[in-house]
Amino acid sequence: MGSKLYVGGLPYSVTEQQLTDTFGAHGTVASAKIIADKFTGQSRGFGFVEMSSDAEAQAAITALHGSDMGGRTLTVNEAKPMESRSGGGGGFGGRGGGKRDRW
């Protein structure tokens, strides 16, 4: 098991410090990050917490999964590795982008 946790169902107003404090009750928090929309900067309602050890991560999962935070039910589980994203293709959907002659 890894020590990096996915945390879903976060209230949109929660701060990274509040997240650190909540998980800190179950062990040492190495980092806490709330994921925000890249255009508006508003929280997307989920984040990641990295605990110092696997045992602390498991304790946090056991204690906090399904618990209430700000009227929302938290989902806490082991974070899955990020899948590699394929590069975007050309903007022409594979049809080629050459000059097209018109009659």
N, C-alpha and C positions, 0 to 999 in steps of 0.2 A: 504494500500500500504506500502511496506517496503522501507527502505532507502538505501538498497544495490542494485546497478545497474550492469547489464551486459553491457559491451562495446565491440562490435565486429567491425571488419573492421579496426583495428588499423594498422598503418604502422609498419613494422617489426623493424624499427629503433627508435620508440618512447620509451621514458623513463618513469618511474613511476613519476618522478618529472614533466615532461611535462603533463602527464595525470592529476596530482594533480592541476597544474596551469590552465589547460583548464577547469576543472570542478569547480575550486575554484572561477571562475568568476560568478558562479550561486549559491554559498553557501559555507558553511564550509565543507571541505573534511576531514572525519575521517580517511580514509585509501584509498590507491590506490594500486592495485596489477596487474601486467602484468603476464600472464601465459606463462611459457617458456617450451620448450621441455626438458624432463628430461635427455636426452642423449647429445644433442648438446648445450643446454642452450639458443638457439635462441628463440625469441618471437614467439608464435603461432598465433599472430594477434588478440588476444582478452584479456580482463581482467575484473576486477571488481573494482568498486568505491563505497565506502560507504559514504553517505552524513549524516550530523548531524540530519536532520529531513526529514520527508516525503515531506513537502512542498518544501524544497530545492531539493530533488530528483526529484520531478515532474517538477520543473523549469528547471533542467538540461536536463531531457528527452525532454521537449518541445523545448528547445533552441538547443540541440546538435544532436538529432536524425535526420539522413539524411544530416548532415553537412559534409563538406570536411575537412580532416586532412591529410596533406601530399599526396594529390592526391587520397585518398581512402575515400569512403563514410562510415560514422560511423553509426552503429546500436546501439542505446541506449534504453534499456528497463529495467523493474524491473527484478532482478535476481530471478530465480526460486530456490526453496530449492534443495540442492543436494540430488539425489536419493541414497538410500543405495545400496551398491554393495554387491551382494552375494559373499560368499567366493568361491575361486576356488575349484574345486573338485580334486579328485586324478588325476594323470596323465595318467590313463588308460581308460578314457572315460566310467567308470562304469563297465568295463568288469572284474574287479578284477586285482590284481597285483601279484598273487601268482606265485610260481615257476612252470614252465611248463615242463613236462617231454617230451623228444623226444625219438622216437623209434630207 
